[in-house]
Amino acid sequence: MIASHEWLRAFVPHDLPPAEVGRLLGAHVGHARLDGGARADLAPFVVGQVVHSERIPETRLSFNRVDDGSGELLEVVCGAPNVEVGAKYPLARVGTVVPGKGGMTIERRKIRGFTSAGMLCSAMELGLGADHEGILALATDAAPGTPILDVLAAGDVRFEFDVLANRPTCCRSGGWPASSRPSPASRSSAPRSSAARRPLPGVVAEPRQATAAGVTVRIEDADGCPRYCAAVCAACASARAPTGSCQRLAGVGARSINNVVDATNYALHGLGQPMHAFDLARLGGSAIVVRRARDGERITTLDGHGAHVVARGARHRRRRARAGHRRRDGRRDSEVGEGTTDVLLEVAYFDPRRRARRRKLAGVSSDASYRFERGVDRVATLDLLRDAASLLVAVAGGTVDAVLDVGAAPGALPAVRLRAARVARVLGHRVADAEIERVLSSVASRSLATRASATRRGPRRYPRGGTT
Amino acid sequence: MEMHDTLYLAGSDAGERGPLLRTHTSPVQVRTLQAYRPPVRVLIPGNVYRRDFFDATHAPAFAQIEGLAVDEGVSFVDLKATLAEFARRFYGGTRRVRFGPSYFPFTEPSAQMDVEVDLGDGRGPRWVEILGCGMVHPNVLDAAGVDSERYTGWAFGMGPARIAMSRHDLPDIRLLYDSDVRFLEQFSK
């Protein structure tokens, strides 16, 4: 599990230095390794301010004088169309290795009679995203010569640690227990998109099979997948993701794909719920069937690493089926890409044990299997889908046409009984009732009922957890 | 989610699996409590087996020393004090040690103890886990026929190889398994 300092700060605002956060995590969550600077390769880049710019005749190039804070102006030839006098851009001086250009080293060169002793960089050249149509304008007050790691979120610090088997909440950036938070007052909350949350349509809920907006979801393997929720989102514009979202995902080691897939990855890393977005048009249009695989059935995974033979009945998977019972295998060709407009967003609860077995048999481990195996929040499936669907239409436009909820939400959750007297006896240390309540509230989001006999009950949203 | 991949012996042709090789010495807790009534204080050395790669910090078969104390009024404070005193005497009071949260199915709450080690490789001191520990889970006591409302207990499992590494600043656990005379001679006095 990788957590980003900046992302954690978005959930729980604070001013602690990364080393102190690492210490708190180590003391309360699990041993955390501080990955000093997620992007050490960007250390040599500085903020450059364009002071003078002129076009080089008969070319797309411009000749610029750039203030790099050294006191002397650098001469830089640039091919980007968006150079503006007064604006600030990432500057690579002579000798700097540019990560997005296959490790090219900047050298002093003569171009069309003009000297170039540096490079103004695009987001792609810095390895910060796919944007290479222009250089990356920096909205910053920082003086020329300031290292860009001080300006960009790429200067983020990563924490890397193993999530203990009884702490699945730690698989999401918003899931840290109260004890590891900087102050008792700070509460974890998911930062909402600035776009107004649009109203979502009513939910079509059925135990086995539901149809809405022309899409049918059917569960044939209710043991492996007790609940499958889906949102049909129409008229989305799949496009390159904004640089900010690329940086956020880069902070936890994920790569940006496009705005739709990035929204699902944001939910994966931020909310701890694996999600999947299908291109409805390429899905064949009609049905999602959740069932176990047949002996020897093959499937192509999304990473495209060829087909894996699926062992005996181990894998329950989604499959697509055309209306006329014509079935095709494979998920890869339903991936969201350029030209995608209608999206089916999936949020499901899969049985953790079955997922673990499936991973072993298939030999494929993923960010999703890591979380499903530890157990995702089985109460919140529908809420998470609604949040993710809102996020998706906020970044990609379009509308949510239907929300389907197939299967069963868990009934009454087993309660965890905790006696304050027992806590004191086992620990050998008296913990104030208010402190117990504070710590428990941070992992059980429902309010705790307190009984007269000092028995506390909290719902167990996750399949595992310690009991005392 | 499994905590370790296990090793087991080949079974019969009838499809039965052979014996599972233990990944912890902790199963001895139940056997001890079935044989003796509290108060119980035992140290139990034994070999354990895990499907790990044989690398600088892991061995697929290694020794573990289990400690168990069960009595009335035994608490986590006792556990922490006992292990801190062990570290003070074993490392001579100059090493920094720390406790951190951990998880084991048979203790609740669980912790691990780390010790600071400097291998002199220029990377500076770093923390190395030397043992896992915790308060014996009430289910373990109940399974052994011990009243978990009356008795509480703590347990730890430490790896002598890891402890030797941390005490002597050894860079590689495999040195302890190779029987290289040049290495062994350094401990002859």
Interface residues (C-beta under 8 A of the other chain):
Chain A: G26 A27 H28 V29 G30 H31 L164 A165 N166 R167 P352 A356 E373 R374 R425 V426 L427 G428 H429 G466 T467 T468
Chain B: M1 E2 M3 G73 S75 F76 V77 D78 R98 G100 P101 S102 Y103 E108 P109 S110 Q112 D114 W127 E129 M135 P138 T152
